[in-house]
Amino acid sequence: MIKAELPDTTPVNWDDWQTPLRQFTEATGLVTSAYDAAGVRHIGPLTGSRLSALLAERSTLWAEDGPGTAFERTLVHKAREQKASASGQFDEGFRVCAQPLLLRGQVYGVLVFGWRFADFSSPLACERIAKQIGLAGHLLWNAARLDAPVSDKRMSTYAGLLKTLSSTLDRQRETIDDLTRVNRTRELFLAAVSHEMRTPLSALSMRIELLLRTMPDLPPNAVSGLEAMRVHVRQEAGMVEDLIDAARTLTGQMSITRTPVVLGQVLRDAISTVEPHAHAKQILLQVTPADHGDPIRFEADGRRLQQVIWNVLFNAVKFTPVGGVIRITIRRLDGMVEIDIADSGQGIEAEDLPHVFGAFRLQQHDNASGLGLGLYIARRIVELHGGTLSVSSAGRGQGATFSIRLPVVPL
């Protein structure tokens, strides 16, 4: 796969041009080549007639140091400098055209096409051309006299067709380049803003804790206000951590560190984090089996797995009504461990299921809050472990089940 780098753009993949140029060549009978802006030929010469096949196979016309290659490069230079089409005749016989490829007004390549006689040739003209390219004159004449000439009008039609073809592909490249630039800017923005927000929140949190611990004589209203501030700061800090994790995921920088873990401990730690929220809504948390998966020990990033389970559990608590039930079921089968977290909550509509794990996706019904990044990050963490995170629901009001599947390699 040959690629050429362009300033501030994605690389040019010349393989993308192979098929359309081959189709153009076969449809028109012309010879076609593609050069980059430096004059290096990446595709071609593609041949579409008996005459051009003879020239490609038996002559030095398009050799690296051949006269035809030198002629094409002259046209490439002219088209590049003028940012417009250029044409000429090789030895007053073959007509050749060059068409620049532009991206955002800059030439990144040139298409060269033609190598057909503009009029019926003669034995004398074929003899003269043949001497330059190391081919017997009679061979060139035998092929040329059976090759129909291409008029100026028809060549203009072919040039228009190729321009339409190249413009379509270039517009696609511009669109892809725009998307790449937007994504890169978004990723850098997320990473920069997240880190800038983390520092002042940490300082604010420390000062609140310091006030609560060192000033026991504060009025009750002041204590209540500080405790409320502490809760809000922790919520904001949690969202900032989600932003940082999302930025790492988008830039491919998120990683895991595997160490020996006990599934039961990971699960208990995650449940203890979400239990206060569940108790506040009188939601029952049921774990099966009762040992929480203590016998299951394997290599994984325990902190990250706890984050996954906590995110799924917190999501279940948030969308389960008061007095509901959340069932956590652990199964081990075929070298995998499966953790199902099923709630009796509001459920998920069928059309929303494919989008549950998207970044910045929020439920549109009830309790919609946060940034919508938790499940997006959780799925990525599970995938880094070689597992899967999926969701199913019978629909609105029918609850939802999140299934975490992880490969288990015994210690």
HELIX and SHEET records of a PDB file:
HELIX    1   1 ASP A   15  THR A   28  1                                  14    
HELIX    2   2 ARG A   50  ARG A   58  1                                   9    
HELIX    3   3 PRO A   67  GLN A   82  1                                  16    
HELIX    4   4 PRO A  123  GLN A  132  1                                  10    
HELIX    5   5 GLY A  137  ALA A  144  1                                   8    
HELIX    6   6 ASP A  152  THR A  214  1                                  63    
HELIX    7   7 PRO A  220  LEU A  250  1                                  31    
HELIX    8   8 LEU A  263  ALA A  280  1                                  18    
HELIX    9   9 GLY A  302  LYS A  318  1                                  17    
HELIX   10  10 ALA A  350  HIS A  355  5                                   6    
HELIX   11  11 GLY A  374  LEU A  384  1                                  11    
SHEET    1   A 2 LYS A   3  ALA A   4  0                                        
SHEET    2   A 2 VAL A  12  ASN A  13 -1                                        
SHEET    1   B 5 ARG A  41  LEU A  46  0                                        
SHEET    2   B 5 VAL A  31  ASP A  36 -1                                        
SHEET    3   B 5 GLN A 106  PHE A 117 -1                                        
SHEET    4   B 5 PHE A  94  LEU A 103 -1                                        
SHEET    5   B 5 ALA A  86  PHE A  90 -1                                        
SHEET    1   C 2 THR A 259  VAL A 262  0                                        
SHEET    2   C 2 ARG A 297  ALA A 300 -1                                        
SHEET    1   D 5 LEU A 284  THR A 288  0                                        
SHEET    2   D 5 VAL A 325  LEU A 333  1                                        
SHEET    3   D 5 MET A 336  ASP A 343 -1                                        
SHEET    4   D 5 THR A 401  PRO A 407 -1                                        
SHEET    5   D 5 THR A 388  SER A 392 -1                                        
END                                                                             
